[in-house]
Amino acid sequence: MKDFLPVLKILLRFVIIYIVFVLLYQFYLNSYENDVVDPFTRWVGVQVAALQGFVGFPTVLVDHLKLHSILFQTNGKFTTRMVEGCNVISVAILFAAFIFAFYKGAKTFLYVFGGLILLHFLNVSRIALLNIIYIKYPQYEKVGHDYLFPAIIYGGVIILWLVWIQFFALKKKND
C-alpha cells in the first residue's frame, strides 16, 4: 500500500481541486442564468468576431435569449451559435486541476496561467476557423465541429499536460 500512496495523494488532490473549481464555476454561471450568456462567454464571442473581421470575414454577434446563445452572423449568414460550453472554461478547469495535482511551487501558478492563455487563444482561433469553414466549406461542417475542433482544444490540453509532467513535475530537484 505504501507504494501507491504518492499516486493516491495526487489523485485525491486532483479530485478535490477539480470539484472546488467546478463548484466555483457553477456558482458563477448561476449568477447569470437569466442572461443570454455569461460575461466570459460574451467576451470570447467578441474576440472571435474581431478575429474573423481581421481575416476578412466581418461578423456581427446576435443575442438569442431563448437558446442562451450568441449567434455569429458573418457576411449576412448565420454560421454557428456560441453557448457557455464553447468558452473553454470547463476544459481549463480540467487542465488546471491536473497541473495543481502535481504542485511544484510558484512555477505551478505560472504554468497554469500561461497554459490558460494558450488554451484561450486556441479556443478563439478554433471557433473563428469553424465559422469560416461553415461559410467557405459547408460540406466539412460536421467533421470540423465534431472531430477536428475538439481535437485541437483537447490536444492542446494533453500536450500541455505532457510538457508539465516531463519537464516540471518529474524533474529531480538537483537537475
C-alpha positions as a printed Julia matrix, in Angstrom:
175×3 Matrix{Float64}:
   0.0    0.0     0.0
   2.88   2.36    0.73
   3.94   2.18   -2.93
   0.56   3.56   -4.02
   0.42   6.4    -1.51
   2.02   9.07   -3.78
  -0.36   8.18   -6.6
  -3.35   8.26   -4.27
  -2.3   11.67   -2.94
  -2.06  13.08   -6.46
  -5.42  11.56   -7.4
  -7.08  12.9    -4.26
  -5.59  16.36   -4.86
  -6.87  16.31   -8.45
 -10.4   15.29   -7.44
 -10.65  17.88   -4.65
  -9.28  20.72   -6.79
 -11.5   19.73   -9.72
 -14.64  19.64   -7.56
 -13.83  23.02   -5.96
 -13.22  24.65   -9.38
 -16.41  23.14  -10.83
 -18.48  24.34   -7.87
 -17.0   27.85   -8.15
 -17.71  27.89  -11.88
 -21.29  26.7   -11.33
 -21.77  29.43   -8.73
 -20.52  31.95  -11.33
 -22.86  30.57  -14.0
 -25.87  30.58  -11.66
 -25.5   34.31  -11.19
 -26.08  34.79  -14.95
 -28.83  32.23  -15.54
 -31.29  34.92  -16.69
 -28.86  36.46  -19.19
 -28.2   35.42  -22.76
 -24.74  34.2   -21.78
 -22.27  34.91  -19.01
 -19.75  37.77  -19.43
 -16.78  35.49  -20.16
 -18.64  33.66  -22.92
 -19.65  37.02  -24.42
 -16.02  38.21  -24.21
 -14.89  35.11  -26.11
 -17.6   35.73  -28.73
 -16.45  39.34  -29.17
 -12.87  38.17  -29.66
 -13.97  35.55  -32.21
 -15.89  38.22  -34.16
 -12.87  40.55  -34.04
 -10.54  37.81  -35.29
 -12.93  36.89  -38.09
 -13.21  40.54  -39.09
  -9.43  40.87  -39.05
  -9.05  37.97  -41.51
 -11.73  39.31  -43.87
 -14.95  37.82  -42.52
 -16.84  40.7   -40.86
 -19.05  39.27  -38.16
 -21.92  40.57  -36.06
 -22.99  38.95  -32.8
 -26.73  38.41  -32.36
 -28.12  37.54  -28.94
 -30.64  34.7   -28.72
 -32.08  34.64  -25.19
 -34.33  31.63  -25.81
 -31.31  29.47  -26.73
 -28.96  31.21  -24.26
 -26.63  31.69  -27.2
 -24.75  34.24  -29.21
 -25.24  33.73  -32.95
 -22.4   34.57  -35.31
 -23.65  36.36  -38.41
 -20.87  36.51  -40.97
 -21.37  38.17  -44.36
 -25.12  38.21  -43.65
 -25.25  34.45  -42.97
 -25.71  32.81  -39.58
 -22.89  30.33  -39.13
 -22.75  28.93  -35.61
 -24.02  29.76  -32.2
 -21.89  30.07  -29.13
 -23.1   28.67  -25.84
 -21.39  28.61  -22.45
 -19.74  25.27  -23.27
 -17.74  26.91  -26.06
 -15.85  29.28  -23.79
 -13.16  26.71  -22.81
 -13.64  27.17  -19.05
 -14.69  23.55  -18.46
 -11.59  22.34  -20.28
  -9.46  24.92  -18.44
 -10.74  23.6   -15.11
  -9.7   20.09  -16.06
  -6.29  21.35  -17.22
  -5.65  23.41  -14.07
  -6.8   20.68  -11.67
  -4.38  18.22  -13.25
  -1.45  20.64  -13.11
  -2.19  21.62   -9.5
  -2.4   17.93   -8.58
   1.32  17.8    -9.41
   2.06  21.01   -7.5
   5.66  22.24   -7.76
   5.65  25.65   -6.07
   5.27  29.05   -7.7
   6.1   27.73  -11.17
   2.83  25.77  -10.99
   0.85  29.02  -10.95
   2.93  30.46  -13.79
   2.46  27.34  -15.88
  -1.3   27.28  -15.26
  -1.56  30.98  -16.14
   0.44  30.53  -19.35
  -1.49  27.39  -20.23
  -4.83  29.11  -19.72
  -3.78  31.95  -22.02
  -2.67  29.46  -24.67
  -5.92  27.49  -24.36
  -7.91  30.71  -24.68
  -6.09  31.68  -27.89
  -6.53  28.16  -29.26
 -10.22  28.32  -28.45
 -10.86  31.72  -30.05
  -8.94  30.61  -33.14
 -10.78  27.31  -33.46
 -14.21  28.95  -33.17
 -13.29  31.55  -35.78
 -11.93  28.87  -38.09
 -15.05  26.78  -37.58
 -17.23  29.75  -38.6
 -15.1   30.27  -41.69
 -15.44  26.6   -42.59
 -19.22  26.93  -42.25
 -19.11  29.76  -44.81
 -16.47  28.57  -47.25
 -16.64  24.76  -46.94
 -20.07  23.8   -45.58
 -19.53  20.16  -46.58
 -16.97  19.92  -43.73
 -19.21  21.41  -41.0
 -19.83  18.14  -39.15
 -16.26  16.87  -39.36
 -14.95  20.27  -38.24
 -17.35  20.69  -35.33
 -17.5   17.12  -34.09
 -13.93  15.9   -34.63
 -11.31  18.39  -35.78
 -12.0   21.27  -33.43
 -12.45  19.22  -30.23
  -9.16  17.54  -31.15
  -7.48  20.96  -31.3
  -8.53  22.02  -27.82
  -8.14  18.62  -26.12
  -4.91  18.01  -28.0
  -3.62  21.32  -26.65
  -4.52  20.27  -23.11
  -2.81  16.9   -23.48
   0.35  18.48  -24.89
   0.43  20.97  -22.01
  -0.05  18.12  -19.51
   2.75  16.09  -21.09
   5.11  19.08  -21.04
   4.29  19.7   -17.37
   4.9   16.08  -16.38
   8.06  15.67  -18.46
   9.81  18.94  -17.74
   8.47  20.07  -14.38
   6.6   17.51  -12.29
   9.02  14.58  -12.68
  12.18  16.64  -12.8
  14.55  15.93   -9.92
  15.46  18.86   -7.66
  19.16  18.53   -8.43
  18.62  18.66  -12.25
